[in-house]
Amino acid sequence: MKPRSGASQTGAGQSKNQRSGAGSKPGSTGPEANSGGPDQVDAINQLFAEFELAYHNQYHKAYGDPDRLVLAKKYWLECLADFHPQQLVTAARRLVKTQDYLPTISAVIRACEESYGLFGLPSERDAYTEACRAPAPKAAYAWSHPAVYQAGKSTDWFLLATEAEDKVFPVFAYYYRQLCQRVIRGEDLQEPIAPALEKDPSRPLTFAEREKKLAQLRASLDI
């Protein structure tokens, strides 16, 4: 009897108990980073299970062959490795509710990015716009989320202000995506520390303050 293509197969074609680190790679999220929920292999399996139920005929036409299904899961796992498992699960459910046709990897990526709002994070595009428009001093600005400030700082404020969007946005998006994954995994990013307020420069110096500055000036000029 031909095996049925369902969510019981992992991306490597093994059950969860049989695999050893399947789908894990340096820098990606795995069971050790998300012990309270699905790992990435589980998330890919659930994503495909959602697609099978929602797009039955289309799904079996695309992935009816078991070997092809295993290869597809491995490929999707690699392409979606930057996203947290919960994002993948959320994206799959959102797509089956809004799309009439079997989603592509690019559609899943877009849905994952849109799910940032579930974690209090602006989208990559909104974060980039905010980082470009925020006035100086940057640390004193009321950021929508610390991840936006940190991504802008890592990208370099000067580059954000001077380089063309097609050059600098991919750099900003890379840093922002890494920071978002840390937030989604439960990390609290440090808020920027606003610079101390300067004394009112319009206030005239007292006689004692003028004498002190004059003495400092004379000492520095050796007169």
N, C-alpha and C positions, 0 to 999 in steps of 0.2 A: 504494500500500500504506500502510495506517495506521501511523504511527510508533509504535514500542514505547516504553512508559514505563519507563525504567530509570535507572540512576545516571549515565548519560552526560550528562544534562541538568543544568545548574546551576539555582539558584533563579530566575535571570533568563531561563532557556531558552537559554543560550549555553554553549558549551564553555568550559573553564577558560582555554584559550589565547586565546579571543575576548573574554572579559570584561575590563573595566578597573575594578578596585576593586569588583566586584559584591558586594553584601552587606556592605560595610564602612561603618561610620558612626563619628562621633566617640565615643570612649569604648569602642568595642567591640573585641574582639580580631580580628586579621586576620593575613595572611601575615607582615607585618612583626613581629608580636608572637609568632609561633609558627612560625618558618621551618623547624623540624625536623619538623613534623607537618602535619596537615590544617588549612586555615583554616575559617572558619565555613560558607562555601558548600559546601566539600568535605564537611564534617561533616553538613550537612543532606541532601546527596545520598546519603551513605552511610546515614544514618538511614532515608531513604525506600527505599533499596535493600534494607535489612534487613527493613523492613516488607513490601515486595513479595514477598520470598522466603518470609517466615514466614506472611503472611496473604493469600495470593494472591487468592482470590476476593473477600474483603472489600476488599482494596486496590484491585482493578480496578473494583469497584462504586463506590468512593468517588473514585478518581482515574483512571478509565479514559480520560477526555477529556484530551488533551495540554494544552490551554489551561487547563483546571481544575487540572491538576497543577502547571503553572508558577505560577499564582496561589497555590496552596496552599503551595508551597515558599517563595515570597516572604513569605507571611504567617507561616509557621513561623519563618523566619529572623528576622523582626522580633520575634516574641514570645520567641524564645530567645536574643536577642542578648547577654544578660547572662552567658551560660554559655560556658565555654571549650570549644573544639572537641573536646578529648579527653573532656570530660564528656558531651557529646552522643553521641559514638560509644559510650562505655561504657554510657550510659543505654539506648541503642537495643538493644544486645546483651542487657542485663539484662532488658528488657521482653519481648523475643521469647521469652525462656526462661521467663517467669513468667506472661504474660498470654495468655488464649485469644482475646481480641478486639483489633482494631486500636487501638493506644493513642491517647489524646488528648494535646493539648499539656500539659494539667495533669498527666497521668501522666508525661510526659517531664520536666517541671520537678521533680516529686517524686523521680524516679529520679536526676536530676542532683544534687539536694541530698543524697541518700543516698550519692552517690559521693564526697563530701568525705573520707570515711574513707580512700580510696585515697591521699590526700595528707597523711594525719596530722591532718586537721581534724575536729573534732566537728560534728555536724549543727547547723543554725541553732537548733533548739529546745534542744539540749543546751548549746550555747554561751550562749544567753540565760539558761538556768537557772544555769549556772556564774557568769556575770557578776553576776546578782542575788544570789547566795548568798555570793560571795567576801567574806571579812572584810577590814577595813581593818588596816593600810595595803595598798591594792590592789597596789601595785608589789612588795610583798614576798610576795604569794601565789604558790603553785606552780601556775601556769596550765597547762592542758592544751596550749595553743598560744598564742603571742603575739598571734595574730589576735583571740582572744577578749578579751584585755586591751585591745587597741587599739580594738576595736569598742565596748567598754564605755566607754572613755575618751571616744571621739568622741560617743557617745550622751549622756553625762553621768551620772556615778554617782548624783547626787541624783535625777535623773529615774527612773533604774532602781529606786531604792529607794522612791520616793513615788508615781509615776504608775501607773495601771491598765495591766495587760498589753496590753489591746487598743489602747492608745494608744502605748505605748513599744516594744512588740515590733517593729512594722513599721519603726520608726526604727533600732533595733538591727540588724534583719535586713538593712536596706539597707547600713549601714556594713560589717557582717560579710561580706556577699556581695561587696562591692568588694574587701575585704582578701583573701578566699579566692581571687578571680581572680588577684590579684597573686602569691599563694603558688603557685597552680597554674601560672602562667607562669614560675616559677622564682625568684621574689624571696624573699630571706630577711628576714623582719620582725625588727626589733630587739626583743630581750627587754627587759621593763621593768627599770629600775634600782632595786633595793631601797634604801630610805632607810638612811642610816648609823645604826648602833646608838648610842643615847644612853648616856652614862656612867651607871653604877648610881646612881640617885637616893637609894638608901638608905645609901650610903657617907657617913659624916660628913666634913665639910670639915676640912682641916688648919688649924692656927693661921694659917699664911701665906695660905691661900686665904680664910679669914674676914677677915683684915686687908685683903686686896686688894678683896674685895667691899664691905667697909665704906667703904673709900676711894672706890670708884666711886660708891657711894650718896651720900656726902657731896658729891662733885664734882657729881653730877647735881642735888642739892638746893641747892648753893651755900652750904654751911654749914661 
